[in-house]
Amino acid sequence: MELGIGMFGDLGFDQTTGKYKDAGVKIREIIDQVKLMDEVGIDVFAMGEHHRPDYAVSSPEIVLAAAASVTKNIKLASGVTVLSSSEPVKVYEDFSTLDLISDGRAEIFVGRGSFIESFPLYGYSLNDYEELFDEKLELLLKINSEENVSWSGKLRAPMQNQTVYPRAKNGGKLPIWRAVGGTPQSVLSAAKLGMPLVVAIIGGMPIQFKSLIDFYKQEYLKAGHSESAMQIAIHSHTFVSDDKNVVDGYFHNYKSQMDRIGSSRGWAPYTKMQYEGGRNKDGALFIGNANEVADKVAYMKEIFGITRFIGHMDVGDPADDIMRKSIELFGEKVGPQVK
């Protein structure tokens, strides 16, 4: 099983100045942290895409390309590419270029995203939310699998016997994962297409997702895809420290981000009880010491049969030194225990 780390590039908010952390500082920290991930044996890094003042990264592929220049082995993925508001040709071009820079380490996680700011920003209508994604996914998969592309849809100009350059390694094919938040229709689509699946489990109890993942396995095999090629990942909020005071203190970072997002979504203020409940064996937070996190990841393997776990590790913008220690523990202690 592969172990990965995901980030969104959260920017801390300074109450005294009324300003977010400098995005340039954050991006440089991320690149240095990915270098450390590679050194401690993390298998994959996933960089999110957002178009908001509280996140530093709107172009994951550029950050990943910078990370490619300071790493040797770690796979580099978007986490996620908001495909509904992206141009599939450009997505393939960007990630095939990343693939060549990194000597075959690029991956794409595609999804609808949990925020909608990119739609008006890029001139798309939310009325086309579902159709945009379905159509663009169809085109991206076609570009990925065929050298000469002929395609037509409703919301984009057709392509007629055109080739997208440069072609990625491995015969031009990039690994493209479908990232979902728990919608059965999305899971069904991924299964029928034979796409690897990433399920975001960031609240409640993970066991509640078992029927959804079992549904994916059932439909994947029913569609005639090989069981040996099946790949399933979960993506959950994660933080590792062997210092109980650091784990307790991380609550404030976590709460600040949850409350900031929740204020626009009608959520009640995040509580310490929710934090501690999420940290127990049956909760969705992989926050604790190395042994606790390793046991919980192994439990996910047991109940879901996952092939990859991605720990989302920068919620609330923890300080760089604390992040680096969490990365070290995840690679040097959690990883070996799980594997």
Secondary structure, DSSP 8 states (H G I E B T S, - for coil): -EEEEEE--B--EETTTTEE--HHHHHHHHHHHHHHHHHTT--EEEE----STTBS-S-HHHHHHHHHTT-SS-EEEES-EEGGGS-HHHHHHHHHHHHHHTTS-EEEEEE--S--THHHHTT--GGGHHHHHHHHHHHHHHHHH-SSEEE--SSS--EEEE--SS-BTTTB---EEEEESS-HHHHHHHHHHT--EEEE--SS-GGGGHHHHHHHHHHHHHTT--GGG--EEEEEEEEE-S-HHHHHHHHHHHHHHHHHHHTTTT-----HHHHHHHHSTTSS-EEE-HHHHHHHHHHHHHHH--SEEEEE--TT---HHHHHHHHHHIIIIIHHHH-
